[in-house]
Amino acid sequence: MPDGFLVQHREVGMLRIYLKPSDKVGPRRLWRAKPLYRELIRTAKVDGILNAVAQHTQYGFSNRGPIRENGSEIADPHLTICVELVGDRDQLDLFCRRHGDLLGDKVIVYKRLEHWAVTRR
């Protein structure tokens, strides 16, 4: 089987930002406040970040808080959600410095990764 594809690798980073789905941005009048996790993803898109997703959890704790879990009928608005951003380290660093007002007291973790691009030869 011929290898008709080229694999290119480059180092990137991943930020994981842990917060509550109930964390909001903006005025809280009349249900107008936006969910923080959505604002972080929207802002990451505007800033040119390679990838941004929100991952809901089922059970756990964050920032030394109590253990939370989703019930079978009602979701817990305080159970941790993870916003994951993937991009160049300098770009992720700039994102944090630029949007520190959104990140406040959140637990933020950085990890080095490799981005692989597969293209036809």
C-alpha positions as CSV (number, residue, x, y, z in Angstrom):
1,M,0.0,0.0,0.0
2,P,1.7,3.2,-1.1
3,D,1.8,6.1,1.3
4,G,0.1,8.8,-0.8
5,F,-0.2,11.2,2.1
6,L,2.1,13.5,3.9
7,V,1.8,14.1,7.7
8,Q,3.1,17.4,9.0
9,H,3.5,18.0,12.8
10,R,3.8,21.2,14.8
11,E,3.6,22.0,18.4
12,V,0.5,23.6,19.7
13,G,-1.0,24.0,23.2
14,M,-4.3,23.3,24.9
15,L,-5.9,25.4,27.5
16,R,-8.6,23.9,29.7
17,I,-10.8,26.5,31.6
18,Y,-13.0,25.0,34.3
19,L,-16.2,26.9,35.2
20,K,-19.9,26.5,36.0
21,P,-22.6,26.5,33.3
22,S,-24.4,29.1,35.5
23,D,-21.4,31.6,35.2
24,K,-22.7,34.6,33.2
25,V,-21.3,37.6,31.4
26,G,-23.1,41.0,31.2
27,P,-26.2,42.4,33.0
28,R,-28.3,39.8,34.7
29,R,-31.6,41.6,34.2
30,L,-34.4,39.9,32.4
31,W,-32.4,36.7,31.6
32,R,-30.2,38.7,29.2
33,A,-26.8,37.6,30.7
34,K,-24.9,35.3,28.3
35,P,-23.4,32.0,29.5
36,L,-19.7,32.6,30.1
37,Y,-18.7,29.4,28.3
38,R,-20.4,30.6,25.2
39,E,-18.7,34.0,25.4
40,L,-15.3,32.4,25.8
41,I,-15.8,30.3,22.7
42,R,-17.2,33.2,20.7
43,T,-14.2,35.3,21.8
44,A,-11.8,32.5,20.9
45,K,-13.3,32.4,17.4
46,V,-12.9,36.2,17.0
47,D,-9.3,35.9,18.2
48,G,-8.4,33.2,15.6
49,I,-7.9,30.3,18.0
50,L,-7.7,27.0,16.1
51,N,-10.3,25.0,18.1
52,A,-12.7,25.7,21.0
53,V,-15.3,23.5,22.5
54,A,-17.3,23.2,25.7
55,Q,-17.5,19.8,27.4
56,H,-20.2,19.1,30.0
57,T,-19.4,16.8,32.8
58,Q,-21.4,14.3,34.8
59,Y,-19.7,14.2,38.1
60,G,-16.9,16.1,39.8
61,F,-15.6,19.2,41.6
62,S,-13.5,22.2,40.7
63,N,-11.5,24.8,42.6
64,R,-11.7,22.7,45.8
65,G,-15.5,23.1,45.8
66,P,-18.1,20.4,46.7
67,I,-18.6,17.3,44.6
68,R,-21.5,17.9,42.2
69,E,-23.4,15.6,39.9
70,N,-26.1,15.8,37.3
71,G,-29.4,14.3,38.4
72,S,-31.6,12.1,36.2
73,E,-34.2,14.8,35.7
74,I,-32.6,18.2,36.4
75,A,-29.1,19.3,35.4
76,D,-26.9,20.9,38.1
77,P,-26.1,24.5,37.1
78,H,-23.0,24.4,39.3
79,L,-21.5,21.2,38.0
80,T,-18.1,21.9,36.3
81,I,-18.0,22.5,32.5
82,C,-14.7,22.6,30.7
83,V,-13.9,25.0,27.8
84,E,-11.0,23.7,25.8
85,L,-9.0,25.9,23.5
86,V,-6.3,24.6,21.1
87,G,-3.8,27.0,19.4
88,D,-0.3,28.3,19.5
89,R,1.1,28.9,23.0
90,D,1.7,32.6,22.4
91,Q,-1.9,33.0,21.0
92,L,-3.4,31.2,24.1
93,D,-1.2,33.4,26.4
94,L,-2.5,36.5,24.7
95,F,-6.1,35.3,24.9
96,C,-5.7,35.0,28.7
97,R,-4.0,38.4,29.1
98,R,-6.6,40.1,26.8
99,H,-9.7,38.5,28.4
100,G,-8.6,38.2,32.0
101,D,-11.8,39.9,33.1
102,L,-13.7,36.8,31.9
103,L,-11.3,34.3,33.5
104,G,-11.3,35.7,37.0
105,D,-11.0,32.9,39.6
106,K,-11.3,30.0,37.1
107,V,-9.0,27.0,37.2
108,I,-6.9,27.1,34.0
109,V,-4.6,24.4,32.8
110,Y,-2.1,24.4,29.9
111,K,-0.8,21.4,28.1
112,R,1.6,20.9,25.1
113,L,0.2,19.0,22.2
114,E,1.1,18.2,18.6
115,H,-1.1,19.2,15.7
116,W,-1.0,16.8,12.8
117,A,-2.1,17.8,9.3
118,V,-2.6,15.1,6.7
119,T,-2.4,16.1,3.1
120,R,-2.2,14.3,-0.2
121,R,1.4,14.2,-1.7
